[in-house]
Amino acid sequence: MKKLLIIVLCSLSTAIFAQDDLMKMLDNETKNQTEYVSATFKSTRLINGQTIETVGKNQLNFWISHRFGALNTGFIENFFGLDEARIRLGLEYGISSQLTVGIGRSSQEKMYDFYAKYKLLRQSNTMPVTMTLYGSNAISTVATGSVLESGTVMKYNDNLERMTYTGQVLIARKFSERISLQLMPTFLHFNKSETSDTPNNMIALGVGGRVKLTKRLSITGEYYYADFNRPASSNYYNSLAVGFDIETGGHVFQLHFTNSRGMIERQFIAQTTKQWSDGGIFYGFNIARSFSLNKKAKELHK
């Protein structure tokens, strides 16, 4: 009996030590595994500008963006801006989970924009932020001699003068399930500047964020400081926008107020003509609808 008891005790101690070693191995493996953060933002657009989010592979997003007139245009004359409208229609497609390409058409200046986004870094337990690179090209198709929102008459000699290029580094961090913040260093190049004292190149810095209120409702905001090299005589102002994101299944519905009427970088970063302080506020919304073009996923649901 003594020998049997000794054998049992030795077996138990060996099993306990082995279990401890196994748990340590599992803990080490878990620590070495990369755990990625998801859903920093609910869509690829924050309000006017882009977020670090890209479209999933073989996913197609259809965007409808709408801006009414300014609230300070009066009730009788313009029904607080509801009599006017600007619209942008856009499509964006996920070539991969990291690379998104898109195209859009805005009624303001009859602009076409083309862009690409590439997610370079992704926030995880080993990486503090997500970084996405964004580049776009926009071209105005209005007749030469047309008047801009600022009142400037633009005369173009060729189509190259109609183009504007944008480059951004989008850097974001999801601090918790409710709070996400993003920085947007921006570079703009105009092939033709608006006036003789307006530079062809512009630098801006944007900051934005989201606070999640409920499972499907979030409050968002963004601000672009673009006065680094803007002339003092300019009639343009920095862009500020606040809004709400409402998620409804395959839709993301965004309601917002902003002093920018344009819906592409050239317009809302460099050509904002209104101020919040004097009631130059535009009410608008974005609607995004996602479609899956993945044949395998469709076959599984048949």
N, C-alpha and C positions, 0 to 999 in steps of 0.2 A: 504493500500500500504506500509506503514511504517513497519507493522508487517511482511508482505510478504518479504520485502527487508531484514529485520533482519534475517528471517528464511533462506533465500538464502545465505546471507553472512556467517551465522553460518555453513551452510552445506558445503560451499566452503572451509572454513578454516579447518573444520574437515577432508574433503577429502584431503586437502594439507598435513596436519599433518600425516594422515594415509599413504599417498603416501611416505612421507619422512621416516616413520617408516619401511615401506615395503622395500624401497631401502636400508636402513641400514641393514635389515635382510638379503637381498640378497647379499650385500657386505660381510657380516660376513660369510655367507655360502660359498661364492666363496673363501674367504681367507682360510677357513678350509678345502677345497677340495685339495687333493694331485694332482699336475700336474707333470707328469713324462716327462723326457727328452728322446727323441728317436734319433736313427741314429747318435750316437756319432762317430762311424766309419761305413764305408760302408760294411765291411765284417768281418768275424771272425778272419782273419789274417791281420796284418798290412803290413809286408813284409815277413820277415822270421818268426817272432814271432806272438804270439796270441794277440788279442784285447779282451776287456771286453765283446764284443758282443757274444751272444749265438744264436743258430738256433731256429726258431720258432717251436712250437709244431707240430709234424708230418711232419716236413720239412726235406728234405734230400739234403745235399750239396755234390757235386762231385768236387774234387780239382785235377788239373793237375799243378804241379810245375816243372819248367825246368830251368837248369843252364848250360850255355855254359862254355868253358874253359876261362882261364885268358887272358885279353887283351895283356899282355906283353909276350905272347908265340910266337909272330912274325907273319908276313903275309905269308911268303913262307912256313914255317914249319906247321903252325896251323891255318892260316887264321884268326888271332886275336882271337882264341879260338872257332870259329864257327865249327871247325872240331870235337870238343869234346862235350859231353853232359852228364848231370846227371839229373835224373827224380825222382819225387815222385808222386804217385797216392794216393788219400785219399778220404774217405767217412766220413761224420759226420751227426748225426741224432739228432733231437730235441725230447727228451722224454717229456719235458715240455718246456714252454717258458724260464724257468730258468736253466734247466739241459740239457747239450749236451754231447754226447759220440761220439768218433771217432776212426778211425783206418787208418793206412797208411803204405805204403811200399816204401822205397827209394832204388835206385840202388847203392848209395854210401854205402859201407860196407854191402849191402843187408840187410838193417835194416827194422824191423817191429816196428811200434810204436802204442801204445794204450793210449787213454787219455779221460779225463772227465773234463767238465767245469761247475761250478755252480755259477750263478749270485746271490750273497748274498745281495748286496745293489744296489739300483737304484737311480740315480740322479733325484731330483725333487725340488719343491719349499721349501721342508723341509729337503732335504738331498743334501749336496754339491757335492758328488762324486758318481760314480758307482764303485762297487767292485765285482770282479769275482775271484773265486778260481779255480786254474788249476793244475791238476796232470797228469803225464804221465809215462809210462814205455816203454823203447825201448830195443830191443834185436838184436844183430848182428848175422847173419847166415853165414858169410864167413868161409872158412876153417881155422882151427887153423894154425898159422904160416903166415897168410896173412899180407901184408904191409899196414899200414895206410897212410893217406895223408902226415903225418909228416915224414914218413920213418921208423917209429917204427914197429917192427915185433911183432904181438900180438899172444901169445900162450895161449889157454884156456884149462883148465882141465875139466870143465863141463859147462853146459848151464847157470848156475847161474852166472858165471863169465862174461858172455856176456851181462849182463843186466845193464841198467842205469835208474835211477829214477829222475824225475824232479818235483819240487813243486814251484808254483808261486802264488803271490798275485797281481792281476792286478787292478790298481787303476787309474781311468780316470775321467776327467771332460771336458764337452763341454762348452767352454767359450762363444761361440756365434755360429751362423749358419755356420761360416766359420772355426773356430779354435777349435781343440780338442787336448788335451795332455794326456799322459798316463805314469805312473811309473810301473816298473815290477821287484820288488824284487824277486830274484830267488835262489833256492837251488838245487844243483845237487849232486847225489851220484852215484859213480861208484863202482860196486861190485868188479871189478878188475881195479886198477889204471894202467895207461899206462907205467910208469917207477917207479923205486924204490923211487925217490924223488918227485913224483907227488902224492898229497893227494887224498884220496878216496872221500872226500867231497869238494865241491866248492861253494862259494857264489858269486853272481853277481848282479849287479843292472842295469836294462835297463830303458831307457827313449825313448819315441817316440811321434809322433804327426802327425796331418793331417791339411792341410790348403786347404780349398775348393776354387778352382779358378772359376769354372762355375758350372752349375747345375749337370753336369755329369763328371766333371774332378777335381781331387784333387792331390796335391803333398804330399807325405808322407816321413817320415824318422824315423830311429830307431838306437840306439847305446847301446851296452852292455859293461859295464865295469866289467871285470872278473879278475883283477889283485890283488884282496884282499889277496889271499893265494896261488897264482901261483908262482912256483919257478922261480928265475931269469934266470935259464938255459933253461927255456921253449922256444920252437920254435913257440908258439902260440901267437896270437894277439887279441885285442878286435874287436868285430864285428861292422861294420858301414854300413848302407844301406840307399839309397835314391831311390825314385821311384814315379810313377804316377798311380793313380787309375782311370780307365775309366769304368763307369757304362753304360751298354747297356741292359736295360730290365731285363731279368732273369739272365744275366751274369755280373760278375765283372772281368774286365781284368786289371791285374797289371803288369806294366813294371818297372824294377828296375836295379840298379847297386849296387853291394855289394862285399866286400872282403871275404865273406864267401861262400863256395861252398855247404856245407851241408844244409839241409832244416829241420832238427829237432834240438831241444834244445842242445842235447849232441854235435852235430857237429858245429853249428854256434856260440854257446856261449863258449864252452870249446875247440874246435878244429879248430879254424880259422887259417890257415897257411899263408895267404897272407896279404899284406899291400897296402893301397891306394897309399902311397908315392912312391912305386916302380912299379906302374902299375899292381899290383896284384888284378885286378878288374874283377868280373864275371858279365856278362850281363845275365839277366834271366827274366822270367815272371811266373805269376800265373794266372790260369783261374778257376773261380768258377761258377758252374751251379747249380741252385736251382730247386728242384722238390717238389711238394706238394703231400703228401701221405694221405691227409685228405679226406676221402670218402664223407663227407657231402659237402665239398667245390666243389668236382667234380660233385656231383649230382645237385647242384645248377646251374652249368654251362652247363648242358645237355639241 
